[in-house]
Amino acid sequence: MAILKILEYPDPRLRTKAEPVLVVDDELRQLAADMLETMYAAPGIGLAATQVNVHRRMLVADVSEKQDTPHVFINPVIVERLGTEAMEEGCLSVPGFYETVTRAEWVRVRALGLDGEPFEQELDGLLAVCVQHEIDHLDGKLFVDYLSDLKRQRLRKRIEKERRQKEPDSAVRAL
């Protein structure tokens, strides 16, 4: 298994719409294992393939306290939504930033499992929110897109400022 590099906002590759998975094979199962390892190490509760620069429709999630209930959804589609719930969200691709986002409180998801077989699952609470968040990634959408333009601009400026501060001074690099 391997820890993969997570793309960070505003990287334009995060806006790429993922392609459907055509074959569930050992390579895809290895990617799922690597994504779970990456998610746990980050630490996070969900990760879409898009976030690790693999533009295939697959996501992993585990909202359990002990990180012992991994879920893998291949070609996930939300087929039914009920209710609304506002919850504070964060994102491994937007580290250190949290904001309240409103999503469906219950969803029915259709997907393929690692065995290649289709399944449907009813999700609620944090897992429902997490899967909706990750499906957005597969569609090239980020949770910051739910924010006002002003908040999104402030976030982008803050991230750019933090990155500049982390970069070594150009004069020092030349030495």
Secondary structure, 3 states (H helix, E strand, C coil): CCCCCCCCCCCHHHHCCCECCCCCCHHHHHHHHHHHHHHHHCCCCEEEHHHHCCCECEEEECCCCCCCCCEEEEEEEEEEEECCEEEEEEECCEEEEEEEEEECCEEEEEEECCCCCEEEEEEEHHHHHHHHHHHHHHCCCCHHHHCCHHHHHHHHHHHHHHHHHHCCCHHHHHC
